[in-house]
Amino acid sequence: MDRIIAVLLLVGMIAFISLSLPQDSPDMVVEKYLKAVRASDYERAYTFISKSDTTIIDWLELIRYIKQVAPPQLATLIDIAHCATKQEIVKTTVEVDTAVVEIHSVVPDMEETLKVTHKVEEIKSLLAQGALPMRERLGACELVVEEGVWKISMVR
């Protein structure tokens, strides 16, 4: 009888711990967020952002607004830049309910690109040929646990 009680307690503790831990790892949350932004799926991107931070949401809203009011060529350039961006998670540090995910990014250098051409089709061609000017950036996402889920609280 004592063994049955011990086994039931152990199973209960494992189930409780499993349910109380965040479902996705900080890496996975950041990857899903970046994928949503690259796809211009801002509604999905919002789901990975902490309620405690408004700067990320403001930034996403600004991009969405610019794409709505900008000339079609500018909106297309934003989409090209998002699609051409490559990101790699290089380090993740997890504490109990906080995490930092460091990211190495290779992004289009639009300043250099626009020195070469302003034509969208030519920029697409440069991208297809692997000749689009790029630059490297290091950044990080800070995450917190909210309601049992990892959420991005800051992007730097």
JODANOR-V186568 format. One line per field, one symbol per residue. ss: DSSP state (~ for helix, > for strand, _ for the rest). psi: psi as a letter, one per 30 degrees, with the letter a starting at -180 (. if undefined). A space follows every 10 residues. Layout:
ss: ???
psi: ???
This chain:
ss: _~~~~~~~~~ ~~~~~~~~~~ _____~~~~~ ~~~~~~~~__ _~~~~~__>_ ____~~~~~~ ~~~~~~~~~_ _~~~~~~~~~ ~~~~_>>>>> >>>>___>>> >>>>>>>>_~ ~~~~~~___~ ~~~~~~~~~_ ___>>>>>>> >>>>>>__>> >>>>>_
psi: eeeeeeeeee eeeeeeeeff kkekleeeee eeeeeeeegg ieeeeefgkk ffkfeeeeee eeeeeefefl keeeeeeeee eeefkkkkkf kkkkaegllk jkkkkjlkif eeeffelfke eeeeeeeefg gkkllkkkal kkllkkhgkk kkfkk.
